[in-house]
């Protein structure tokens, strides 16, 4: 028995939101929580036959297998969410435009001017916000780079000191 989407709208909405989060990439952090690179081996190795090396290699292989499994299971869901989003966004945008036109027809010229002024100021504020966010991101990226370079230098010095 088929049920209409409107009968269980909250459940469908919750599912769409969850799938949208998955498709947007926020769930991708689960696949690789420590960044894009694999965990580096310790700098100071005591011997070539260290039993930890075999364990590290086995864990790396398990991590790789789990990431591949995650990707293979997530891709079909992401495609479904994308097509669902496109379908509903098309229908919603047309209805929203129709609603907006009807609302604007009933407004006075003074109210229209006030709303236009508000919209332009909010758009200007949003542009400034984006610019400032990019500047902050760039600053933190530079600081992150400096910290990584500093610690890489210290690791090399530590390795050279042991030899």
N, C-alpha and C positions, 0 to 999 in steps of 0.2 A: 504494500500500500504506500503510495507516494504521499508525502506531506508537503504542503506549500512552505516555502522559505519564510514567509511572513508569520506563520504560526509559531515558529521556534526561533524568532529573530535574535534573542539574546544568546542562545547557544551557537547559532551560526556566526554571529558577530564575534563571540569569544574565539571560535575556531579560526575565523579569518584573521583576527588580530594575532593569534599565536602563530599561524602560518606565515603571516606577513613579517613578523619578527624573525622567523626562521629564514625567510627569503631575503630579507634586507641585509642579512649578514651578521646580525647581532649574535646569532647562535654559532657562528663560525669560530668565535673565540673559544668555544668549548673544544673544538678540534685541535687547536694549537694555542693553549693558554700562555705559553712562555715566549711567544713571538714566532717569527717565520723560520728561524734557524734551529737546528737540532741542538740539544744540550751538548756543550763542549766538554771534552775530556779534561780532567784536572791537569793543571800546568806541570805540577811536580810529580813525575812518574817514578816510582821506586824501581820497577823492573818491567821488562817486556812481557813476562809471563804472569802478570798480576791477574788474579782470579776476578777482580772487579771489572777488568776489561771485557771478559766474556759476558758477565752479567749486564754491563752497560750495552753491549752489542745486542744481546737478547731483548733487553727492554726497548732499545731503539727500533728493533724489528717489530715488536708488538705495537709500539706507538704508531709506526708507519702503517701497519695492517689495520689498526682501529681507525685511523684517519681516512684510509681508503674506503673502509666499510661505511663510515659516516657519510663521506661524499657520495658514494653510490646510492645510499638510501635517501639522502637529502635532495639530490638533484631532481628526482621525479616530483617530490613535494613542492620544491621551489617552482618548477614549471607549472604545476597546478595552481599555485597561489598567484603566479604572474598572470595566467590566463583568466582566473577568477577576478583579479583586481582590474584587469583591462575591461572585462565585460561589465562589471558594475560601475567603474569610473565613467565609462561612456554613457550609460543610462543615467547616472547621477548628475553628471555635468550638464546634460541637456535639461533635466528637470530643474536643476539649480539656476541655470540661465533663464529659464522660463519664469521661475518664481521671482527672481531678481527683477526682471523686466516688469512684471505685474506690480511689485512693491514700489518700484521707482515711478511708475505711472501715477500712483496716488500721492506722491510726495509734493510738497510745495517747493518753489524755486529756491527759497532761502534754506530749507532743510537739505536740498540737494547740494547746494554750494557748501554748506557746513560739512556734510558727509564727504564731499570731494576733497575739501581741505584736510579733514582728518585722515583720509586714505593716503593723500600725498605725504603728509607729515609722518605717518606710520611707515610708509615705504622708505622714506629718507632715513628714518631711524633704523630700519631693518638693514639698509645698505651700510650705514655706519657700523652697526653691530657686526656684520659679516667681516668688514675690513679689520675691525679691532680684534675679532676672534682669530683671523688669519695671522695678524701680527703676534698675538700671544702664542699661537701654535708654532710659528717660526722661531720665536724666542726660546720656547721650551725644546724644540728640536735641536737648536744650536747648543743649548746647555746639555742636553742628553748626549750629543756628539762629543762635546768636550769631556764629559765625565767618562764616556766609554774610551776615549783616546787616553785619558789619564790612567785609567785602570789597565788598559792594554800595555801601556808603557811600564807600569809598575809590575805587571806579570812578567814582561820580558826581563826586567831588571832582576826579579826574583829567580827566574830560570837561569839567567847568566851567573848569578851569584852562587847557585848550586853546582855549576859545572866546574 
